[in-house]
Amino acid sequence: MSSFDNKITARAHTNIALIKYWGKQNAKLKIPTTNSFSLTLDKFYTETSVTFKENYTADRIIFNGKPLSDSKAARIVALLDVIRGMANQDIYAEVNTTNMVPTSAGFASSSSGFAALAAAACKSIGLNLSKKELSRVARRGSGSACRSIYGGFVEWHKGLGDRTSFASPFNEQPDWNLNVIAVMVNQAEKTMSSTKGMEISKKTSPYYNAWKQVCKNDLKNIKKAIKNRDFEKLGSISEENAMRMHALTLSASPDYTYFDGKSLQVIKTIQSLRSNGIPCYFTMDAGPNIKVLVEPQNTDKVVQELKSLFSTDQIVVAAPGPGIEYL
Ligand code: DP6
C-alpha cells in the first residue's frame, strides 16, 4: 500500500452572513475589504470525502454522485493545488462531495462546500491544521467558507494578507433560541456570481467607501445586540446590512440585482408581519432566496404566512448549527 491512501470525510454547515462580505482587497488570496459576521445553520450542509493516492494521474471530482466537468471542477482543483503546495506533495485526489438539503429547496452553498473540502483534503494529505489555519485554507476556496469552520456566531477578520485573514468563533453555541426560515423562491442558477458581482461593485459603486464604514458600525452593534439578547436589534442590523449590500449592486456600473419579483413579495410579507407586531427580519445573499430571522415563538406564524405564497418544500426552518466535523 502506498503511504497515501487515506480517505477522510468531513461535514461542514452553511453559514448565513448577517454582516456581509462584499468585496476583496486581494482577489487571488480572497482577502476581504471588511470584516463580516455570520450564523452557521443546522439544516444545510456538505459532506465531502477526499482520498489522495500516489497512483492517481489526475484529480477526479464527483458532485452529488456525478463526475463534474473540468470547467466546474476548476475551482475545486485550484484549492487542491493550494493544499498540495502547503504539504509539498505532488499527488492527485478523488473527491466525492454531496450537498445535504432537507427538501427539494436546494440552497447548495459554496461556504459549506469549500469548508468541507478544505478539512477533508488537508487531513487526507497529512496536514494537521488548527481550526484557524483551516479557516485560512477554506478562505482560498471561497471567502465565506472560512466562517463555516465554526458553529454559531462567527466573525471573519479581514486581516492584511493570507496569514491574518481568518474566522474566529464569537459564540459557537449560543444559548439563544433563534430560527432562520429559508425561503427558496427560485432554483435557477444565478447569472452574476458573487465573485464577479462584488468585483464590479467595488470598482464602480460610488457608495463603496460608505459600505466599509457601514460594516464597521454594524459589526460593533450586532455584537452588542447578541450580548444583550436583543433580537430586534440583531434582526434590524442584519436586514439593513443586507439591503445596503444590495444597494451596491443597484449602484454599480453596469448595474445588476439579485432580487426577483418573488423576493420582493417575501420582503413585503415580512414587513407587514412586523407592522402587525411580529418581530421578524430578512436577509438575502447573491441570489433571490430569502432567509428570515425569527424567534421560535413566532416561527409558525411566519411560516403560515409564507405558505400562502410558497409550497411547503420551498420553506425550511433552520436553527444555529455546528462547525466542522470529521465523520
Ligand atoms: C453575499 O464567499 O461566495 O454571501 O470569495 O468570491 O467565493 P468568493 O465569494 P463568496 O461570497 C459570499 C457573498 C455573500 C455574503 C457573505 O457570505 O458574507
Residues whose N, C-alpha, C, O or C-beta is under 5 A from the ligand:
A	BS01	DP6	A17 I19 K20 Y21 K30 S36 S110 G141 S142 G143 S144 A145 S194 T195 D285 A286
